[in-house]
Structures are given as structure tokens and as C-alpha cells.
Amino acid sequence: MVSCPACGLPLPYDCRCCGTKEERLDAYLRQMARELELVKRVIGGFRPTIEVALFDGRGQELGRERRAASVVKLDEFEYELRVRMRGARDAVAVEMTLYGADGRILFRRRVMGRFPDEVEVRWCIGVPRRVEG
């Protein structure tokens, strides 16, 4: 699911800064259109940026890096974006932010776990041929 460009929470369910249900759904549709625009740019050779931030158990930031992603074509309209960064010994959370072609937030996710060595982020964007599940 895409994220709100203002608060970074998933649309349309978690974001509350967009207002009513209808406004959150409109924001979701705008973000989905931005994802498809990003796919068009990736097809043309654009490399999106992903920011990765590491946090300790108290929520203190241990490090942050923003890098151009390597792009792997999965299918005609589906791509995997990858970045790697060095972990941190006390890291228990990773926040990943994918930016659209316009430099604004497209997706933001936080994952809990242990990240002492290396963090590899893999993000799929595009239109999958079939939906799993």
C-alpha cells in the first residue's frame, strides 16, 4: 500500500491527516498514480531513491542513508528496487522510505528485527501479472 506523503502512514487505512474516508481514498488514488508514473520513469532508465534509517529499542536514530536503488526487471511492468547499507549493532528497527520521481514520499514502512550487519531493502513496484494469495 502507498503511504501518505505528509505523515508517511499507509493509505487509505492508517492515515488520518487526509480527513474523511473519501479524501483518504482520493489521496490513495493520487499516490497509486504516482507509483505508475515512477514505473514509467524506471522503464526509461530512472533510478529511484530509497532512504533507510536504523533505530535502537528506545527509538533513537542510529544512522540514515539515502541512495539510488539498483533496478531489477521482474516482468514487463514490474520492477524490484534494491539498496544495501551497513547495519548497526543495537538496531532493532528499520524505516524504509521510497521516494517518487518528484522527490516526495511514495511509500514508508518500518520493520522490527535485528540489523547488526547489513540491511538489504527490496521493494517491488509496478503492476504484477497476478496477485498472490
C-alpha positions in Angstrom: 0.0 0.0 0.0 1.1 3.5 -0.7 1.8 6.0 2.1 0.6 9.5 2.8 3.2 12.0 1.5 2.6 14.2 4.6 2.6 11.7 7.6 4.1 8.6 5.9 1.3 6.3 7.2 -0.3 3.7 4.9 -3.3 5.0 2.8 -6.2 4.8 3.0 -6.5 2.9 6.3 -3.9 4.4 8.7 -3.5 8.0 7.6 -5.8 10.4 9.4 -4.3 13.7 8.2 -6.2 13.5 4.9 -9.6 13.8 6.5 -12.7 11.9 5.5 -12.8 8.4 4.0 -13.4 9.9 0.6 -10.4 12.3 1.0 -8.2 9.4 2.1 -9.4 7.3 -0.9 -8.6 10.3 -3.2 -5.1 10.6 -1.7 -4.6 6.8 -2.1 -5.6 7.1 -5.8 -3.2 10.0 -6.3 -0.4 8.0 -4.7 -1.1 5.0 -6.9 -1.0 7.2 -10.0 2.4 8.5 -8.7 3.6 4.8 -8.4 2.7 4.2 -12.0 4.4 7.4 -13.1 7.5 6.1 -11.3 7.3 2.8 -13.2 7.2 4.7 -16.4 10.3 6.6 -15.4 12.1 3.4 -14.3 11.3 1.9 -17.8 13.1 4.9 -19.2 16.2 4.3 -17.0 15.4 6.4 -13.9 16.8 5.1 -10.6 14.5 5.9 -7.7 16.0 6.8 -4.2 15.3 4.8 -1.1 16.2 6.2 2.4 17.0 3.7 5.1 17.0 4.7 8.8 18.1 2.4 11.7 16.7 2.8 15.2 17.5 1.3 18.6 15.0 -0.1 21.1 14.3 3.4 22.6 13.5 4.9 19.2 16.8 6.7 18.9 18.1 7.0 15.3 21.4 5.2 14.8 22.0 6.0 11.2 20.3 7.1 8.0 21.3 6.8 4.3 19.6 7.8 1.1 20.7 6.0 -2.1 19.7 5.5 -5.7 18.3 2.0 -6.0 19.5 -0.7 -8.3 16.7 -1.8 -10.6 15.8 -5.4 -11.5 13.1 -6.1 -14.0 10.7 -8.8 -12.8 8.2 -8.5 -15.6 7.1 -6.1 -18.3 5.6 -3.6 -15.8 7.0 -4.8 -12.5 10.4 -4.0 -11.0 12.3 -4.7 -7.9 14.3 -1.8 -6.3 17.3 -2.7 -4.1 19.6 -0.9 -1.8 22.1 -2.1 0.9 23.5 -0.3 3.8 25.6 -1.2 6.8 23.6 -2.1 9.9 24.2 -1.0 13.5 24.9 -3.2 16.5 21.9 -2.1 18.5 19.5 -1.7 15.6 16.1 -3.2 16.3 14.0 -1.3 13.7 14.5 -0.2 10.1 12.4 2.5 8.5 12.4 2.5 4.7 11.2 5.3 2.5 10.8 5.1 -1.2 10.6 8.5 -3.0 8.7 9.1 -6.2 10.2 10.6 -9.3 9.2 14.0 -7.9 11.2 13.5 -4.8 8.2 13.2 -2.5 7.4 10.2 -0.3 5.7 7.4 -2.1 6.0 4.5 0.4 7.2 4.4 4.0 7.5 1.2 6.1 9.0 0.3 9.4 10.2 -3.3 10.2 11.2 -4.6 13.6 14.0 -7.2 14.0 17.8 -7.2 14.5 20.0 -5.5 12.0 23.6 -5.7 13.2 25.5 -6.3 9.9 23.9 -5.4 6.6 20.4 -4.2 5.7 19.2 -5.0 2.2 15.9 -3.4 1.1 14.0 -4.9 -1.8 10.9 -3.1 -2.9 8.6 -4.2 -5.7 6.8 -1.6 -7.7 4.5 -1.8 -10.7 1.6 -3.9 -11.9 2.0 -7.6 -11.1 0.7 -10.0 -13.7 -1.2 -11.9 -11.0 -2.0 -11.3 -7.4 -0.7 -13.9 -4.9 -2.9 -15.0 -2.1 
